[in-house]
Amino acid sequence: MTTITVLAIIDFEARPKAPLTRMMNERLEGFAADLQAFLDKELQDVKDMEDLVIYLSYNSNYTIRWMIVNDVPAAITSLVSNKCAKLGYIAWKGVDLYKFK
């Protein structure tokens, strides 16, 4: 069985008590849950992979970006890419995942 995990990567440098920051973080977590539910439904019969892990985050312009962080078949990458493009998410180009302090 395939395990699908979509994680919202939150910027902890932002002031956690600011109402906008809290709302944006909750919004990102909701988007992550929605994408995970969609992928669970679409990939329930896939047998050629064990795990799919996707990170969602905001870039500096508050656009949602995504990244698959493990090795998956090209067909799965294409499905995720197409769905994220339809949702208006952009591909996470750089590896600045650990820049958060």
MODELLER restraints for C-alpha pairs under 7 A, 6 or more apart:
rsr = mdl.restraints
at = mdl.atoms
rsr.add(forms.Gaussian(group=physical.xy_distance, feature=features.Distance(at['CA:1:A'], at['CA:47:A']), mean=6.81, stdev=0.5))
rsr.add(forms.Gaussian(group=physical.xy_distance, feature=features.Distance(at['CA:1:A'], at['CA:50:A']), mean=6.54, stdev=0.5))
rsr.add(forms.Gaussian(group=physical.xy_distance, feature=features.Distance(at['CA:2:A'], at['CA:46:A']), mean=6.92, stdev=0.5))
rsr.add(forms.Gaussian(group=physical.xy_distance, feature=features.Distance(at['CA:2:A'], at['CA:49:A']), mean=6.35, stdev=0.5))
rsr.add(forms.Gaussian(group=physical.xy_distance, feature=features.Distance(at['CA:2:A'], at['CA:50:A']), mean=4.69, stdev=0.5))
rsr.add(forms.Gaussian(group=physical.xy_distance, feature=features.Distance(at['CA:2:A'], at['CA:51:A']), mean=5.47, stdev=0.5))
rsr.add(forms.Gaussian(group=physical.xy_distance, feature=features.Distance(at['CA:3:A'], at['CA:50:A']), mean=6.22, stdev=0.5))
rsr.add(forms.Gaussian(group=physical.xy_distance, feature=features.Distance(at['CA:3:A'], at['CA:51:A']), mean=4.73, stdev=0.5))
rsr.add(forms.Gaussian(group=physical.xy_distance, feature=features.Distance(at['CA:3:A'], at['CA:52:A']), mean=6.27, stdev=0.5))
rsr.add(forms.Gaussian(group=physical.xy_distance, feature=features.Distance(at['CA:4:A'], at['CA:36:A']), mean=6.67, stdev=0.5))
rsr.add(forms.Gaussian(group=physical.xy_distance, feature=features.Distance(at['CA:4:A'], at['CA:40:A']), mean=6.53, stdev=0.5))
rsr.add(forms.Gaussian(group=physical.xy_distance, feature=features.Distance(at['CA:4:A'], at['CA:51:A']), mean=5.86, stdev=0.5))
rsr.add(forms.Gaussian(group=physical.xy_distance, feature=features.Distance(at['CA:4:A'], at['CA:52:A']), mean=4.78, stdev=0.5))
rsr.add(forms.Gaussian(group=physical.xy_distance, feature=features.Distance(at['CA:4:A'], at['CA:53:A']), mean=6.07, stdev=0.5))
rsr.add(forms.Gaussian(group=physical.xy_distance, feature=features.Distance(at['CA:5:A'], at['CA:36:A']), mean=6.42, stdev=0.5))
rsr.add(forms.Gaussian(group=physical.xy_distance, feature=features.Distance(at['CA:5:A'], at['CA:52:A']), mean=6.21, stdev=0.5))
rsr.add(forms.Gaussian(group=physical.xy_distance, feature=features.Distance(at['CA:5:A'], at['CA:53:A']), mean=4.86, stdev=0.5))
rsr.add(forms.Gaussian(group=physical.xy_distance, feature=features.Distance(at['CA:5:A'], at['CA:54:A']), mean=6.31, stdev=0.5))
rsr.add(forms.Gaussian(group=physical.xy_distance, feature=features.Distance(at['CA:6:A'], at['CA:32:A']), mean=5.46, stdev=0.5))
rsr.add(forms.Gaussian(group=physical.xy_distance, feature=features.Distance(at['CA:6:A'], at['CA:33:A']), mean=6.97, stdev=0.5))
rsr.add(forms.Gaussian(group=physical.xy_distance, feature=features.Distance(at['CA:6:A'], at['CA:36:A']), mean=5.57, stdev=0.5))
rsr.add(forms.Gaussian(group=physical.xy_distance, feature=features.Distance(at['CA:6:A'], at['CA:53:A']), mean=5.88, stdev=0.5))
rsr.add(forms.Gaussian(group=physical.xy_distance, feature=features.Distance(at['CA:6:A'], at['CA:54:A']), mean=4.71, stdev=0.5))
rsr.add(forms.Gaussian(group=physical.xy_distance, feature=features.Distance(at['CA:6:A'], at['CA:55:A']), mean=5.80, stdev=0.5))
rsr.add(forms.Gaussian(group=physical.xy_distance, feature=features.Distance(at['CA:7:A'], at['CA:32:A']), mean=6.15, stdev=0.5))
rsr.add(forms.Gaussian(group=physical.xy_distance, feature=features.Distance(at['CA:7:A'], at['CA:54:A']), mean=6.25, stdev=0.5))
rsr.add(forms.Gaussian(group=physical.xy_distance, feature=features.Distance(at['CA:7:A'], at['CA:55:A']), mean=4.92, stdev=0.5))
rsr.add(forms.Gaussian(group=physical.xy_distance, feature=features.Distance(at['CA:7:A'], at['CA:56:A']), mean=6.06, stdev=0.5))
rsr.add(forms.Gaussian(group=physical.xy_distance, feature=features.Distance(at['CA:8:A'], at['CA:28:A']), mean=6.07, stdev=0.5))
rsr.add(forms.Gaussian(group=physical.xy_distance, feature=features.Distance(at['CA:8:A'], at['CA:29:A']), mean=5.40, stdev=0.5))
rsr.add(forms.Gaussian(group=physical.xy_distance, feature=features.Distance(at['CA:8:A'], at['CA:32:A']), mean=5.93, stdev=0.5))
rsr.add(forms.Gaussian(group=physical.xy_distance, feature=features.Distance(at['CA:8:A'], at['CA:55:A']), mean=6.01, stdev=0.5))
rsr.add(forms.Gaussian(group=physical.xy_distance, feature=features.Distance(at['CA:8:A'], at['CA:56:A']), mean=4.86, stdev=0.5))
rsr.add(forms.Gaussian(group=physical.xy_distance, feature=features.Distance(at['CA:8:A'], at['CA:57:A']), mean=5.91, stdev=0.5))
rsr.add(forms.Gaussian(group=physical.xy_distance, feature=features.Distance(at['CA:9:A'], at['CA:55:A']), mean=6.45, stdev=0.5))
rsr.add(forms.Gaussian(group=physical.xy_distance, feature=features.Distance(at['CA:9:A'], at['CA:56:A']), mean=5.87, stdev=0.5))
rsr.add(forms.Gaussian(group=physical.xy_distance, feature=features.Distance(at['CA:9:A'], at['CA:57:A']), mean=5.05, stdev=0.5))
rsr.add(forms.Gaussian(group=physical.xy_distance, feature=features.Distance(at['CA:10:A'], at['CA:25:A']), mean=6.48, stdev=0.5))
rsr.add(forms.Gaussian(group=physical.xy_distance, feature=features.Distance(at['CA:10:A'], at['CA:57:A']), mean=6.61, stdev=0.5))
rsr.add(forms.Gaussian(group=physical.xy_distance, feature=features.Distance(at['CA:11:A'], at['CA:100:A']), mean=6.56, stdev=0.5))
rsr.add(forms.Gaussian(group=physical.xy_distance, feature=features.Distance(at['CA:12:A'], at['CA:100:A']), mean=6.94, stdev=0.5))
rsr.add(forms.Gaussian(group=physical.xy_distance, feature=features.Distance(at['CA:13:A'], at['CA:100:A']), mean=6.95, stdev=0.5))
rsr.add(forms.Gaussian(group=physical.xy_distance, feature=features.Distance(at['CA:13:A'], at['CA:101:A']), mean=6.82, stdev=0.5))
rsr.add(forms.Gaussian(group=physical.xy_distance, feature=features.Distance(at['CA:14:A'], at['CA:21:A']), mean=6.99, stdev=0.5))
rsr.add(forms.Gaussian(group=physical.xy_distance, feature=features.Distance(at['CA:16:A'], at['CA:22:A']), mean=6.49, stdev=0.5))
rsr.add(forms.Gaussian(group=physical.xy_distance, feature=features.Distance(at['CA:32:A'], at['CA:56:A']), mean=6.70, stdev=0.5))
rsr.add(forms.Gaussian(group=physical.xy_distance, feature=features.Distance(at['CA:49:A'], at['CA:72:A']), mean=6.55, stdev=0.5))
rsr.add(forms.Gaussian(group=physical.xy_distance, feature=features.Distance(at['CA:52:A'], at['CA:70:A']), mean=6.62, stdev=0.5))
rsr.add(forms.Gaussian(group=physical.xy_distance, feature=features.Distance(at['CA:52:A'], at['CA:72:A']), mean=6.92, stdev=0.5))
rsr.add(forms.Gaussian(group=physical.xy_distance, feature=features.Distance(at['CA:53:A'], at['CA:68:A']), mean=5.84, stdev=0.5))
rsr.add(forms.Gaussian(group=physical.xy_distance, feature=features.Distance(at['CA:53:A'], at['CA:69:A']), mean=5.73, stdev=0.5))
rsr.add(forms.Gaussian(group=physical.xy_distance, feature=features.Distance(at['CA:53:A'], at['CA:70:A']), mean=6.21, stdev=0.5))
rsr.add(forms.Gaussian(group=physical.xy_distance, feature=features.Distance(at['CA:54:A'], at['CA:66:A']), mean=6.73, stdev=0.5))
rsr.add(forms.Gaussian(group=physical.xy_distance, feature=features.Distance(at['CA:54:A'], at['CA:67:A']), mean=5.48, stdev=0.5))
rsr.add(forms.Gaussian(group=physical.xy_distance, feature=features.Distance(at['CA:54:A'], at['CA:68:A']), mean=4.43, stdev=0.5))
rsr.add(forms.Gaussian(group=physical.xy_distance, feature=features.Distance(at['CA:54:A'], at['CA:69:A']), mean=5.95, stdev=0.5))
rsr.add(forms.Gaussian(group=physical.xy_distance, feature=features.Distance(at['CA:55:A'], at['CA:66:A']), mean=5.55, stdev=0.5))
rsr.add(forms.Gaussian(group=physical.xy_distance, feature=features.Distance(at['CA:55:A'], at['CA:67:A']), mean=5.27, stdev=0.5))
rsr.add(forms.Gaussian(group=physical.xy_distance, feature=features.Distance(at['CA:55:A'], at['CA:68:A']), mean=6.52, stdev=0.5))
rsr.add(forms.Gaussian(group=physical.xy_distance, feature=features.Distance(at['CA:56:A'], at['CA:64:A']), mean=6.68, stdev=0.5))
rsr.add(forms.Gaussian(group=physical.xy_distance, feature=features.Distance(at['CA:56:A'], at['CA:65:A']), mean=5.65, stdev=0.5))
rsr.add(forms.Gaussian(group=physical.xy_distance, feature=features.Distance(at['CA:56:A'], at['CA:66:A']), mean=4.60, stdev=0.5))
rsr.add(forms.Gaussian(group=physical.xy_distance, feature=features.Distance(at['CA:56:A'], at['CA:67:A']), mean=6.79, stdev=0.5))
rsr.add(forms.Gaussian(group=physical.xy_distance, feature=features.Distance(at['CA:57:A'], at['CA:64:A']), mean=5.62, stdev=0.5))
rsr.add(forms.Gaussian(group=physical.xy_distance, feature=features.Distance(at['CA:57:A'], at['CA:65:A']), mean=5.44, stdev=0.5))
rsr.add(forms.Gaussian(group=physical.xy_distance, feature=features.Distance(at['CA:57:A'], at['CA:66:A']), mean=6.61, stdev=0.5))
rsr.add(forms.Gaussian(group=physical.xy_distance, feature=features.Distance(at['CA:58:A'], at['CA:64:A']), mean=4.60, stdev=0.5))
rsr.add(forms.Gaussian(group=physical.xy_distance, feature=features.Distance(at['CA:58:A'], at['CA:65:A']), mean=5.88, stdev=0.5))
rsr.add(forms.Gaussian(group=physical.xy_distance, feature=features.Distance(at['CA:59:A'], at['CA:65:A']), mean=6.60, stdev=0.5))
rsr.add(forms.Gaussian(group=physical.xy_distance, feature=features.Distance(at['CA:63:A'], at['CA:89:A']), mean=6.91, stdev=0.5))
rsr.add(forms.Gaussian(group=physical.xy_distance, feature=features.Distance(at['CA:64:A'], at['CA:89:A']), mean=5.06, stdev=0.5))
rsr.add(forms.Gaussian(group=physical.xy_distance, feature=features.Distance(at['CA:64:A'], at['CA:90:A']), mean=6.40, stdev=0.5))
rsr.add(forms.Gaussian(group=physical.xy_distance, feature=features.Distance(at['CA:65:A'], at['CA:89:A']), mean=5.24, stdev=0.5))
rsr.add(forms.Gaussian(group=physical.xy_distance, feature=features.Distance(at['CA:65:A'], at['CA:90:A']), mean=4.63, stdev=0.5))
rsr.add(forms.Gaussian(group=physical.xy_distance, feature=features.Distance(at['CA:65:A'], at['CA:91:A']), mean=5.42, stdev=0.5))
rsr.add(forms.Gaussian(group=physical.xy_distance, feature=features.Distance(at['CA:65:A'], at['CA:92:A']), mean=5.21, stdev=0.5))
rsr.add(forms.Gaussian(group=physical.xy_distance, feature=features.Distance(at['CA:66:A'], at['CA:89:A']), mean=6.74, stdev=0.5))
rsr.add(forms.Gaussian(group=physical.xy_distance, feature=features.Distance(at['CA:66:A'], at['CA:90:A']), mean=6.34, stdev=0.5))
rsr.add(forms.Gaussian(group=physical.xy_distance, feature=features.Distance(at['CA:66:A'], at['CA:91:A']), mean=5.23, stdev=0.5))
rsr.add(forms.Gaussian(group=physical.xy_distance, feature=features.Distance(at['CA:66:A'], at['CA:92:A']), mean=5.19, stdev=0.5))
rsr.add(forms.Gaussian(group=physical.xy_distance, feature=features.Distance(at['CA:67:A'], at['CA:91:A']), mean=6.28, stdev=0.5))
rsr.add(forms.Gaussian(group=physical.xy_distance, feature=features.Distance(at['CA:67:A'], at['CA:92:A']), mean=5.33, stdev=0.5))
